[in-house]
Amino acid sequence: MSSEAREWVWEHSSSRGAARLVLLSIADRVADDQCISWASLSSLAKRTHASVSTVREAIERLVLAGELEQLDDLVGPQRSTVYRLPLAAEAVAQALREQREETGETAVPDEPAGPAKLRLSALRRYGIRPREVPESPARVRKPAVPETGRPRRKPAQRRTGHRHSDVPATGTQNRSEPNLNRRYSSGGAAVLPAAEWQVDPATHTWARRQGHLDRLGEHGLQAADAKWRAHRAAHAPRPAEAWAADWRAWITREHAPNRPNLYAVPGQNTAAPGGMTRAEKHTAALLAALDEPTGTEG
């Protein structure tokens, strides 16, 4: 039934970003038509390449949206949390009823939704069982657990150990990361074509401090930028940092209208102006060696 649950997420879920990846990972472990699944925070973080805090926030958003239920009365393998996809379960039940009607089978009365009416005997084969309360005398002395299943304690008091040591404990995925020059909000270095790369404030400040803005003028800088984008349109996507270094090297070699080129041109003086980083100098030298367009063509 995991395929039906995943299909529902792809076709009908309103979740986005990390929450959608988390919901798909949970749906991937659905056992039967009850749409019950189990997973730990660390395993979800490892599968989605997100931090544990991001996964926890994604689960909270899914619960508030009604697309996910956390069944605190049940426990999964290795004491993992048990979840239910209620909307997916309704869709699966409706599909089964329609199938019975088409085949002429006797309809089975609908079972009320909720942990108390679940077919626990069918779930035991997957390692899902009722939670024993209290589990130990020490548990009685702990503060009461809210309905969401999260203990009332500060994040600083959480245990830092995880089963997957390569998963970060905290992160800023999908929260406050800037959208400038980023196609994806989390997970790895984003790549994008040259046409989508934008001159960020740091690059614009560099052009002003190095005197390129005064040398070219605002219109000249815009013309150089347009020429750079035309020459780079067919290039493969690159990370934003690579486009920024390439753009700076191009602007360094661009000459102002009606003025001679004072900077590196293939076959002429290759000295780079002061203030360029080593990476930018290497990029300029490499482009000159490859005889790439320098931005001075007519």
Secondary structure, DSSP 8 states (H G I E B T S, - for coil): -HHHHHHHHHHH----HHHHHHHHHHHTT--STT-EEEE-HHHHHHHHT--HHHHHHHHHHHHHTTS-EE-TTEE-GGG-EEEE-HHHHHHHHHHHHHHHHHHT---------SGGGS-HHHHHTTT-EE--SSSSHHHHTS----TTS--SS-GGGS----S-TTS-S---TTTT---TT-SSSSSS--EE-GGG----HHHHHHHHHTTHHHHHHHHHHHHHHHHHHHHHTTS--EEHHHHHHHHHHHHHH---TTS---S--TTS-----TT--HHHHHHHHHHHHTT---S---
